[in-house]
Amino acid sequence: MLPKSLFHATRIENMTNITLEGLKPMSEGVFFSDSVQNAAKFLMLKMPISEIIVFEIATKDLDKKFLEESFDHSFEFFQCRAWVYAKPIPYSKVRDIYDFNKKNTTVKASFIDSKPKK
């Protein structure tokens, strides 16, 4: 069963491009996890990053035929599930943004309302 929301973590430097172009698939797709902390955990293990932002997307806003569970990680190690989405996701579908900083605290990002002007 899918959670109500999925979470995608990235470097804070990617914020501007995402607000303008949305979440774009890289290699296999856009990767998601089941919580803010788990999404950040995947990214922190890949590269040393001091500040991470995590985007929350409502599962109901995704076309399920392009969403599948990813098994490219050890569930026993990570203790969480992951998904991959094969299509771009417009920024308008972002429900919330969280700032996961180097102190391991998570706060709602203050720039969530900064939708791009067209």
RATAWO-V171200 format. One record per helix or strand of 2 or more residues. SS is the DSSP state (H for helix, E for strand). FROM is the first residue (numbers start at 0). LEN is the number of residues. If there is no record, write none. Layout:
# RATAWO-V171200
ss = <SS & SS>
from = <FROM & FROM>
len = <LEN & LEN>
This chain:
# RATAWO-V171200
ss = <E & H & E & H & E & H & H & E & H & E & H & E & E>
from = <4 & 11 & 28 & 35 & 50 & 58 & 63 & 66 & 74 & 81 & 90 & 93 & 105>
len = <7 & 10 & 5 & 11 & 8 & 3 & 3 & 4 & 4 & 4 & 3 & 8 & 3>
